[in-house]
Amino acid sequence: MKPPTIPRPLNTMDATGKDRLYLLGTGTPTPTKLRFGTAYVLQIGRDFLLFDCGPATTFKLVRADLWPTWIDYLFLTHHHFDHNADLPCFLLCRWDQSTGRENPLQIFGPPPTREIVRKLVGPDGAFADDWKARVGAPVSQHVHKNRGGSLPRPLPAFTAADVGPGEVFRHGEWRVTAAPAHHVEPWLQSLAYRVDTKRGSIVFAGDTGPCAQINDFAKGADVFVANCWNHQKTMDEDGEAPGQTGTLDAARFARDSGAGMLVLTHTGPSLCERRSREKAISDIASIYKGKIVFGEEGMVLNLWG
């Protein structure tokens, strides 16, 4: 079966000259009817960068009129399931829908990113039986040829790298750097990412509590994407504040960075209730004077303006 006719755009800028941020997953480990897990796509030029791959990311990607084979770069902040649970689905779908002419997918994340990818789709990985059948079975070979591929069908091949603080990847139009985040160390390593382009810069703070590394890292950014679990007072009282960002922490992060836009994601169920949301925005606005976006799944934001 051929993929739907969704033409890859010649560039990502719309008529107003803005790059785009797609909010695919804006939730937490707690599933709700409106949000679950974390995932974002940043469009720059003809490049599509995926940040995190939480539950149902592949489905949400297609629902946003994007296609898995358009994603050439994946950056993982850490390995909690609400940030990586759809990784096997995304990797297998991107490979299965490929005709062999797409760019290779490059994956970056803190250890053990490389080992996780190998254990999922390597020659002896958890899903090896799936892709070996699609490579070898005649009916699957016909599907691949009818889609535009040729035989013998290429095996899954992904470049996965364990990365840490510093420059992660440099491109002609943009570069990605990383900084250590303060989440659940030493059990998991967590990273924040910053993307600097010719038109602007954006920080994906990931799951983190207040820390000097993120403050320094985000200086001068245009957009700050903050994971905002709940009201600060509630988190301080119930013991859930350490290693996470609350409303006032998010406000201070954005204020100190100088960003013109704060995007709230990873929002907990109680924070998303209407009156609770209104209070959250009001509390944040008392500290941060820029544009506040309460992220919703499926939302597409024009950037740098």
C-alpha positions in Angstrom: 0.0 0.0 0.0 1.3 3.4 -0.9 1.4 6.1 1.7 -1.3 8.8 1.6 -0.7 11.7 -0.8 0.8 14.2 1.7 3.3 16.3 -0.3 6.4 17.1 1.6 6.6 20.9 1.7 9.3 22.7 -0.3 10.1 24.6 2.9 8.6 24.9 6.3 7.9 28.5 6.4 4.3 29.6 5.7 3.2 32.8 4.1 4.1 34.8 7.2 7.7 33.5 7.2 7.5 31.4 10.4 9.0 28.1 11.1 6.7 25.6 12.9 6.5 23.6 16.1 4.0 20.7 16.2 2.9 19.6 19.6 2.1 15.9 19.2 2.2 14.8 22.8 1.6 17.3 25.7 0.7 14.9 28.5 2.3 12.9 31.2 2.5 9.2 32.2 -1.1 9.5 33.2 -3.3 8.8 30.2 -6.3 11.1 29.6 -8.7 11.5 26.7 -7.0 14.6 25.5 -3.3 14.0 26.1 -0.7 11.3 26.9 3.1 11.4 26.8 5.5 13.8 25.2 6.5 14.4 21.6 7.2 17.4 19.4 8.2 18.1 15.8 10.3 21.1 14.9 10.3 22.1 11.2 13.2 24.0 9.9 13.7 24.4 6.1 13.1 21.0 4.7 14.2 19.3 7.9 11.9 17.7 10.5 13.3 17.1 14.0 11.4 14.9 16.4 11.9 15.5 20.1 10.9 12.5 22.3 8.7 9.7 21.2 6.0 9.1 23.8 2.9 6.9 23.5 1.2 7.0 20.1 3.7 9.4 18.6 3.5 7.8 15.2 -0.2 8.0 15.0 -0.2 11.6 16.3 2.5 12.4 13.7 0.3 11.2 10.8 -2.7 12.9 12.3 -0.8 16.2 12.1 -0.3 15.6 8.3 3.3 14.6 8.7 4.8 11.3 7.6 7.3 9.1 9.4 9.8 9.0 6.6 10.1 12.8 6.7 11.7 12.6 10.1 15.4 12.4 9.7 16.5 13.3 13.2 15.2 12.1 16.6 16.4 13.6 19.9 15.4 11.8 23.2 15.5 13.7 26.4 15.5 10.6 28.7 14.1 7.1 28.9 10.9 7.3 30.9 8.2 5.5 29.0 6.1 8.7 28.5 9.0 9.9 26.4 10.1 6.8 24.5 7.3 4.2 24.5 6.4 4.6 20.8 10.1 4.2 19.8 9.7 0.6 18.4 6.5 1.6 16.5 8.1 4.7 15.0 11.3 2.9 14.0 9.5 0.0 12.4 6.9 2.2 10.7 9.6 4.5 9.3 11.5 1.5 8.0 8.5 -0.3 6.7 7.2 2.8 4.8 10.6 3.5 3.3 11.3 2.8 -0.4 15.0 3.0 0.2 15.4 6.6 -1.1 14.8 8.4 2.2 17.5 9.9 4.3 18.8 7.6 7.1 17.3 8.3 10.5 19.8 9.6 13.0 18.9 9.1 16.7 20.5 10.9 19.6 19.9 10.6 23.4 21.5 10.1 26.7 22.8 6.6 27.5 21.5 3.9 27.0 19.9 5.2 23.7 22.1 3.1 21.5 21.6 0.0 23.5 17.8 0.5 23.5 17.6 0.8 19.8 19.7 -2.3 19.3 17.5 -4.3 21.7 14.4 -3.2 19.9 15.3 -3.5 16.2 18.8 -5.1 16.0 19.4 -8.6 14.5 18.4 -10.2 17.8 16.1 -7.4 19.0 12.6 -7.7 20.4 11.1 -6.9 17.0 13.6 -8.7 14.8 11.0 -11.4 14.0 8.7 -8.7 12.5 11.2 -7.1 10.2 12.8 -10.4 9.2 9.4 -11.6 8.0 8.8 -8.4 6.1 12.2 -8.8 4.4 11.7 -12.5 3.5 8.0 -13.2 3.0 6.9 -12.9 -0.7 3.7 -11.0 0.1 5.7 -8.5 2.1 8.2 -8.2 -0.8 5.3 -7.4 -3.2 4.0 -4.7 -0.8 7.4 -3.2 -0.7 7.8 -3.2 -4.5 4.3 -1.8 -5.0 5.1 1.0 -2.6 8.1 1.9 -4.9 10.9 -0.1 -3.3 13.2 -2.6 -4.9 14.5 -6.0 -3.9 16.4 -7.3 -2.0 14.7 -5.2 0.6 17.2 -3.2 2.8 17.4 -4.2 6.4 16.6 -1.7 9.1 19.6 0.6 9.6 19.5 3.4 12.1 22.3 5.5 13.4 21.9 5.8 17.2 24.3 7.7 19.4 24.6 8.2 23.1 25.2 11.9 23.7 25.8 14.3 26.6 26.2 18.0 27.2 27.6 20.1 24.4 27.1 20.2 20.6 25.0 17.2 19.5 24.6 17.8 15.8 25.4 20.6 13.3 23.6 21.3 10.1 23.9 24.0 7.5 20.7 25.7 8.7 20.8 24.8 12.4 22.6 23.2 15.2 21.5 21.2 18.3 23.2 21.4 21.7 22.4 19.7 24.9 22.7 20.5 28.6 22.2 18.3 31.7 18.7 18.4 33.2 17.8 17.8 36.9 15.2 15.0 37.0 15.8 11.6 38.5 19.5 11.2 38.6 21.4 8.9 39.1 18.7 6.4 37.9 18.3 8.1 34.5 20.3 10.6 32.7 18.3 13.5 31.3 19.1 16.2 28.7 17.6 19.5 27.6 18.1 20.5 24.0 18.5 23.8 22.3 18.1 24.4 18.6 19.7 27.5 17.1 18.6 28.4 13.6 19.3 31.4 11.3 15.9 32.8 12.3 15.6 32.0 16.0 16.3 29.6 18.8 14.2 27.2 20.9 14.9 25.3 24.1 13.2 22.0 25.0 13.8 21.8 28.7 12.5 18.3 29.1 11.7 16.9 32.5 13.7 19.0 34.9 13.5 20.9 38.1 15.1 24.3 38.6 18.9 24.2 37.9 21.6 26.6 37.0 22.6 24.6 33.9 19.2 25.1 32.2 19.2 28.8 33.2 22.6 29.4 31.5 21.7 27.1 28.6 18.5 29.0 27.7 19.9 32.5 27.8 18.8 34.4 24.7 16.4 31.8 23.4 13.3 32.9 21.5 11.0 30.1 22.6 11.1 28.0 25.8 9.2 24.7 26.0 8.7 23.8 29.6 7.3 20.6 31.1 4.8 21.9 33.7 3.3 19.3 35.9 1.1 21.2 38.3 0.7 24.3 40.4 3.8 25.2 42.3 2.1 25.3 45.7 0.5 21.9 45.2 3.8 20.3 44.1 5.7 21.8 47.1 3.1 20.5 49.5 2.7 17.0 48.0 6.4 16.3 47.6 6.3 16.2 43.8 8.4 19.3 43.2 11.9 17.8 43.1 13.1 17.1 39.6 10.0 18.6 38.0 8.9 21.9 36.8 5.8 23.6 38.2 4.0 26.8 37.2 6.3 29.2 38.9 9.4 27.3 38.0 8.4 27.4 34.3 7.7 31.2 34.6 11.1 31.8 36.1 12.9 29.7 33.5 11.2 31.6 30.7 11.7 35.0 32.3 15.4 34.4 33.0 16.0 33.1 29.4 14.5 36.3 27.9 12.3 34.1 25.6 9.3 35.8 23.9 7.2 32.7 24.1 6.7 30.1 26.8 5.0 26.8 25.8 3.6 24.7 28.6 3.5 21.0 28.0 3.7 17.7 30.0 0.8 19.2 31.9 -0.9 17.0 34.6 -4.6 16.2 34.6 -5.5 18.5 37.4 -3.7 21.5 35.8 -5.6 21.0 32.6 -9.0 21.6 34.2 -10.5 24.9 33.0 -10.3 26.9 36.2 -7.0 25.3 37.2 -5.6 26.2 33.8 -6.8 29.8 34.2 -5.1 30.1 37.6 -1.9 28.6 36.2 -1.7 31.1 33.4 -2.5 34.0 35.8 0.2 32.9 38.2 2.8 32.5 35.4 1.9 35.9 34.0 2.7 37.5 37.3 6.3 36.5 36.8 6.7 36.1 33.0 5.6 38.9 30.7 6.0 37.1 27.3 3.5 35.1 25.3 2.1 32.1 27.2 0.9 29.0 25.3 -0.9 26.3 27.2 0.0 23.4 24.9 -2.7 21.1 23.4 -2.1 18.0 21.4 -2.4 18.8 17.7 -1.5 22.4 18.1 0.9 23.9 15.5 2.8 27.1 16.5 4.5 29.6 14.2 7.8 30.6 15.7 10.2 33.5 15.9 7.6 36.2 15.7 
